[in-house]
Amino acid sequence: MLKIEKLLPADIPAVVEISQQQFGAHGWQTDMFVQQLDQENHFAFVAKLDGTVVAFVFVMKTFGEKGEDFNVLNVATRKGFENMGIGTEVFAFLIKLSKSLDIGLLWLEVRESNENAIKFYKNLGFCVDYVRKKYYANGENALVMSCKL
Ligand SMILES: CC(C)(COP(=O)(O)OP(=O)(O)OC[C@H]1O[C@@H](n2cnc3c(N)ncnc32)[C@H](O)[C@@H]1OP(=O)(O)O)[C@@H](O)C(=O)NCCC(=O)NCCS
């Protein structure tokens, strides 16, 4: 059974493992994940399938034109568990949480080449707002996408 819960320090090694699987050297390292847990206005959750961490999400509260928003900073599903509906469940949890906190918008940056993620976000109701040219270290553009709640 899939359970989504607050990320605890004991989950960090599994989260680092998933990050390395999915992002390689581009991914956050252990210290970055640990720092996130201490930041005010940052929230992190894991999805556990029968006790194994199979996905994570990190969000940060930001202040937009119409009030408070959530910026999705980092999200990934464990290798071999993608495309099984886990990411969709994580976002359903996030949307419910956002609404309970009066958050009006989710937004994020995604690599222009990351077709699976872009399709995933569009399925969830995200739209492309604009392009951030050469946003990533390798010169790749980022799409800024958002979803009104
Ligand atoms: C993007 C990601 C978080 C989605 O999580 P997930 O658990 O795979 O998502 P779900 O199974 O709930 O959603 C599946 C949808 O996402 C897309 N998708 C996800 N993985 C896919 C894959 N391997 N191949 C094709 N489509 C894929 C599809 O649109 C699919 O829906 P559809 O088949 O009905 O079209 C996950 O695939 C992942 O970790 N990717 C690598 C890391 C990454 O890119 N993170 C986002 C950075 S901005």
Ligand as a Chemical Component Dictionary entry (heavy atoms), coordinates in Angstrom:
data_LIG
# 
_chem_comp.id                   LIG 
_chem_comp.type                 NON-POLYMER 
_chem_comp.pdbx_formal_charge   0 
_chem_comp.three_letter_code    LIG 
# 
loop_
_chem_comp_atom.comp_id 
_chem_comp_atom.atom_id 
_chem_comp_atom.alt_atom_id 
_chem_comp_atom.type_symbol 
_chem_comp_atom.charge 
_chem_comp_atom.model_Cartn_x 
_chem_comp_atom.model_Cartn_y 
_chem_comp_atom.model_Cartn_z 
_chem_comp_atom.pdbx_ordinal 
LIG C1  C1  C 0 8.209  12.750 -13.825 1  
LIG C2  C2  C 0 7.966  11.745 -12.700 2  
LIG C3  C3  C 0 8.193  12.424 -11.356 3  
LIG C4  C4  C 0 6.496  11.298 -12.777 4  
LIG O1  O1  O 0 6.250  10.375 -11.746 5  
LIG P1  P1  P 0 5.573  8.956  -12.089 6  
LIG O2  O2  O 0 5.426  8.238  -10.812 7  
LIG O3  O3  O 0 6.328  8.318  -13.178 8  
LIG O4  O4  O 0 4.174  9.508  -12.623 9  
LIG P2  P2  P 0 2.801  8.762  -12.900 10 
LIG O5  O5  O 0 3.012  7.323  -13.120 11 
LIG O6  O6  O 0 1.808  9.176  -11.871 12 
LIG O7  O7  O 0 2.348  9.524  -14.215 13 
LIG C5  C5  C 0 2.487  8.941  -15.404 14 
LIG C6  C6  C 0 2.415  10.029 -16.472 15 
LIG O8  O8  O 0 3.659  10.703 -16.517 16 
LIG C7  C7  C 0 4.220  10.566 -17.836 17 
LIG N1  N1  N 0 5.331  9.587  -17.693 18 
LIG C8  C8  C 0 5.993  9.331  -16.546 19 
LIG N2  N2  N 0 6.971  8.440  -16.778 20 
LIG C9  C9  C 0 6.919  8.111  -18.061 21 
LIG C10 C10 C 0 7.679  7.243  -18.875 22 
LIG N3  N3  N 0 8.700  6.531  -18.388 23 
LIG N4  N4  N 0 7.348  7.147  -20.161 24 
LIG C11 C11 C 0 6.326  7.854  -20.661 25 
LIG N5  N5  N 0 5.578  8.704  -19.919 26 
LIG C12 C12 C 0 5.866  8.835  -18.649 27 
LIG C13 C13 C 0 3.069  10.130 -18.701 28 
LIG O9  O9  O 0 2.384  11.301 -19.121 29 
LIG C14 C14 C 0 2.200  9.341  -17.789 30 
LIG O10 O10 O 0 0.819  9.412  -18.026 31 
LIG P3  P3  P 0 0.123  8.686  -19.296 32 
LIG O11 O11 O 0 0.852  7.386  -19.453 33 
LIG O12 O12 O 0 -1.286 8.568  -18.903 34 
LIG O13 O13 O 0 0.365  9.649  -20.414 35 
LIG C15 C15 C 0 8.863  10.479 -12.825 36 
LIG O14 O14 O 0 8.623  9.853  -14.055 37 
LIG C16 C16 C 0 10.335 10.731 -12.648 38 
LIG O15 O15 O 0 10.865 10.560 -11.560 39 
LIG N6  N6  N 0 11.056 11.115 -13.714 40 
LIG C17 C17 C 0 12.492 11.361 -13.635 41 
LIG C18 C18 C 0 12.806 12.544 -12.747 42 
LIG C19 C19 C 0 12.169 13.790 -13.273 43 
LIG O16 O16 O 0 12.176 14.065 -14.461 44 
LIG N7  N7  N 0 11.613 14.599 -12.340 45 
LIG C20 C20 C 0 10.949 15.845 -12.678 46 
LIG C21 C21 C 0 11.945 16.921 -12.848 47 
LIG S1  S1  S 0 11.180 18.501 -13.199 48 
# 
loop_
_chem_comp_bond.comp_id 
_chem_comp_bond.atom_id_1 
_chem_comp_bond.atom_id_2 
_chem_comp_bond.value_order 
_chem_comp_bond.pdbx_ordinal 
LIG C1  C2  SING 1  
LIG C2  C3  SING 2  
LIG C2  C4  SING 3  
LIG C2  C15 SING 4  
LIG C4  O1  SING 5  
LIG O1  P1  SING 6  
LIG P1  O2  DOUB 7  
LIG P1  O3  SING 8  
LIG P1  O4  SING 9  
LIG O4  P2  SING 10 
LIG P2  O5  DOUB 11 
LIG P2  O6  SING 12 
LIG P2  O7  SING 13 
LIG O7  C5  SING 14 
LIG C5  C6  SING 15 
LIG C6  O8  SING 16 
LIG C6  C14 SING 17 
LIG O8  C7  SING 18 
LIG C7  N1  SING 19 
LIG C7  C13 SING 20 
LIG N1  C8  SING 21 
LIG N1  C12 SING 22 
LIG C8  N2  DOUB 23 
LIG N2  C9  SING 24 
LIG C9  C10 SING 25 
LIG C9  C12 DOUB 26 
LIG C10 N3  SING 27 
LIG C10 N4  DOUB 28 
LIG N4  C11 SING 29 
LIG C11 N5  DOUB 30 
LIG N5  C12 SING 31 
LIG C13 O9  SING 32 
LIG C13 C14 SING 33 
LIG C14 O10 SING 34 
LIG O10 P3  SING 35 
LIG P3  O11 DOUB 36 
LIG P3  O12 SING 37 
LIG P3  O13 SING 38 
LIG C15 O14 SING 39 
LIG C15 C16 SING 40 
LIG C16 O15 DOUB 41 
LIG C16 N6  SING 42 
LIG N6  C17 SING 43 
LIG C17 C18 SING 44 
LIG C18 C19 SING 45 
LIG C19 O16 DOUB 46 
LIG C19 N7  SING 47 
LIG N7  C20 SING 48 
LIG C20 C21 SING 49 
LIG C21 S1  SING 50 
# 
